[in-house]
Amino acid sequence: MEENYTIFIENAGGMMVTRSLLEGTSKLKWIFRSESQHPDDNGWRALGDTDTEEYINVVENNVIIDFNRLATMEPAVLSIYQLPVGTDLVFHDDETGRYFTDIRTGERLRFEK
């Protein structure tokens, strides 16, 4: 599996992603931030658009990676890195652009370029 990625944020920490997202068989869809489970864990969790609850519940389908690795795959996540624990977002990539919406409010997150 490819290990090359750009370091955008020094000491960004590890995060959990689904294997389907990492391997490219799904695209980023959901990302949320939980309480850190370990000093090297930044709390971010990312799921792909084809991931089901059954898929996610299989331990082998979840992989720990450096946050920068996800940012290399989808740079839009750099805009949300500093958001707090409890953040729960849906990623969109459509004719209006690449952006996140808050799952609870439906609000589109806007970031300065």
N, C-alpha and C positions, 0 to 999 in steps of 0.2 A: 504494500500500500504506500502511496506517495507521502513522504514526510516533509517535503519542501513547502515552506510557507514564509510569508513576510512577517516581520515583527513590527506591528503598528504601535502597540502599547507594551512598554517594558513591564515585565512581571504581571501580565494580565490575569494569570491564573488559569486553572483548568475548569472545564465545564463538561456537561454531559450532552451528547448528541446521539441521535439514533444512527445505527449502522447504515440504514437506507440513505440518510442524508449525507453521511460521510462518503459513501460509495457512489453517490450520484444517481441512485435509482428513485429518489424522491427529491423534491425541492423544498427549501425552507418555507414553512407555513406558520408554525407557532413557536414563540420564544417567551420564556418567563424566567423570573429570578426568584429563587427560594433562599431560605437561610443557608448559609455555608455549612457544609458537613465536614470540612477539613480546612486547615489553614491555607492550603493551595487551591481550594475550591472557591471560585468567585460566585457561585450560586446560579449561574445562567444554565438553562436547559433548553435545547432546541429540538423540534420535531419536524418531520417532513410531511408533505401533503398527502402521502399515501399511507402514513403510519396509522395503524388501528390500535385500540386499547390492548387487544390480544398481542399484537406485535411488540408494543412497548413493554408489556409485562414479562417478556422473555429477557432475562438478564443479559444474554449474549447479544441481544439487539441494541444494547446501550453501550456507548464507548466514551471514554474520557479523553478529551483533546484540549490543547491550548486554545484559548479564545481567539488568538491571532490566526489559527488555522481556519476557524469558521469565517473570520473576517477576510481571509484570502479567497475563500469560496464565495462569500457574499459580503462585499464591503459595506453595505447599508447597516450592518450590525454595529459598526464603529460609532454610529450616531446615538446608539442606545446604551453603550457600555456603562455609563455612569448612573443610569436610572436605578432607583432603589429596589430593595427586596420587596416583593409583592407586585412588581411590574408584570403584566400579562398581556402579550401583544400578538397580533396576527400580522404577518408580512404579506404585502401585495406587490405584484409585479404585473402591471396592466398598462393600457394605453395612456393612462394619466401619470405613469411613473412607477418608481419603486418607493414604497413607504410602509409605515406601520400604523395600525389602528389599535386602540386600547380595547381589549375584550369587554371590559365592564361598561365603558361609556360609549363605545363606538366612535370616539373622537380620533381624528387623524392626527398623528404626531407630526409636527412641522419642525424642521431643523434648519438652522442657518447653514449656508454653503460656505 
